[in-house]
Structure formats: C-alpha cells, structure tokens
Amino acid sequence: MKPLPPLALVCNDSRTLALQLCQQLEALGLNTDIAGSEAEVFAKAEASELIFIELQFSGSNGFQITRQLSGRCNCPLVLVTGTGRSSDLHWALQAGAATVLTRPVLSSALQLLLQQLQVVLLPLAARSDV
C-alpha cells in the first residue's frame, strides 16, 4: 500500500477561498480537508498534519482559534489573511502560529513555506491517490 500525502486542514468560512487554497496545496502533493466552522476546526484538527486558519473567521477570529489549537495540536498552524498588516505576524506568533500568509497566496510562497516547515511531500509515483 502506498503512503498517503500529509493532510492539510484549510479553515475558512468562505468555501471559495478554502477551495482556492486546497487546489494549490493539492497541486503541491498534499491531501486537504476543509473546516467551514469553528466546531469543524476543532473536530478535524487532531487528524491534520498542517492547519491553515483564516484570520477573519465568522463568530471568532483566527488568533483565538490558533491560541486554542496551539495547546492541542502537534502540527504547524498558519494564519491566512487578506489584510497583510505587519502586526498580523506579531499577533499570530504570540498565539502560537508558525507564520502568516497573505492572500492571494502565491504557489511559490506556499512551496517555500512547506519546505521551511519541513512538510514531507510524496513524489507523484508514491501517492496512493493516483
């Protein structure tokens, strides 16, 4: 049986934005799942090897969710924002995130991030989903 690629959880209440990031991650060789609510985030977090959290999450915010997950999860947490404010990185790191990505997320920046986080990507021939 071939090994499965790492699972990245994309947490965003905008399905369109979540699907865009999922497509980019899948093109780089990861499996993805979407959490569209805060309850889904906490239900799916433990099975994930990498978690992307939207900063502007309805009913909460990415900083709060990251703070809560950082004590429970043993995987990198990455905040995603459309604002690009320099203070976002400071507060994200304080909450327990590895870093912040600004939308639109460039595939090259995503690939560099995965390398920095030492996410092991399986070659296409080794993936079980092909």
N, C-alpha and C positions, 0 to 999 in steps of 0.2 A: 504494500500500500504506500502510495506516495505521500509525503508530508504536506500538511496544509500550510498556506501562507499565513503570516501573522494577521490577527483580526484587529482592525481599526474601527472604533466606535465614533461616529460622527453625531454630535449632539447639537441639534438646531431645530427650532420650531418652524423654520421655513423649509419646506420639503425641496423647493427648487435649489436653494443654496446647499442643502445637505447632499442632494444628488450630484451637484457640480463637483463638490469635494470628493465624494465617493468615486466618481468616474476618474478623477485624477489619481486617487490612491490605488484604484484597481489597475490603472494603466501602468503603475509602478510595481505591481505584483502583490498587493495586499488584498485580503478579503475585507469587506466592510459591512457594517450594520448601522442603522440609523435609530437614534433616540429622539423622538419629537416632543417629549415632555420630560419634566424633571423626574417624575416617577419612573419613566423608562430608563433614564440615565442611570439611576441607582440600581435598577433591576438588571441591567445589562453590563454594568461596569466591571464586575469581577471576571467575566469571561473575556475581557478585552486585553489586548497587549499594548494598545496605544489609544488615547482618547483625545478627540478634538472637540472643544466646547465653545459654542458661540457666546460671545461676551454679552450680547443683548438677548437673553433668553426670557421669554414671557413668563411672568409670575415670579421671577427670580433674576439673578444675573450670574454670568459666568464666574465671577470672582467667588461668590458664595458657594456655587456648586463645586468649584475647584477646591476651595478650602475644605469642604466636607469630604470630597473624594480623596484628597491627599493623605488622609489618615487611614483610608480603607483600601486603596488600590496600590498595587506594586508595579505600576506601569507609568510611563510618561504621560503627563497631561499638557495639552497645548491649547491655549486660548486663541480663538479666531475672531477678528474684529474688522469692521469696515471703517473705523474712525482713524486708525493709525496714529493715535496720540502717544507721545513718548511716555506719559505716565501709565499707560496701559501695561507696559512691560514691567515697570516697577511694582505695580499692584498685583500683577499676575505672579511674579516671582514670590512676593510676600504670601500669596495664597497657596503656593505650592506647585505652580505650573513650571514646566521646563522652559517655555518661551511663549511668544505671541506671534501669530501670523496675521498679516493684514490682507484683506480682500481687495482686489482679486488676487487669489493665491496663484503665484507662478509655479508651474511644474518644476522648474529648475530650483526654486527656493524650497519646494516640498521635498525634492530629492536630496538636497543638501541637508535639510533638517533630519530626514530619515538616516542619513549617514552619520550625522552628529549624535543622534540618539542611539546609534548602533542597532537599528532595526534590521534584522537579517531578512533580506528579500530572496526568495527562492527563484532560481532560473526557470524560465517558462517550461522547460522539459521536465522539471522536478515537481511541478504543481499538480495537485490532484484534480483540479477543476478544468483541465484541458484535455 
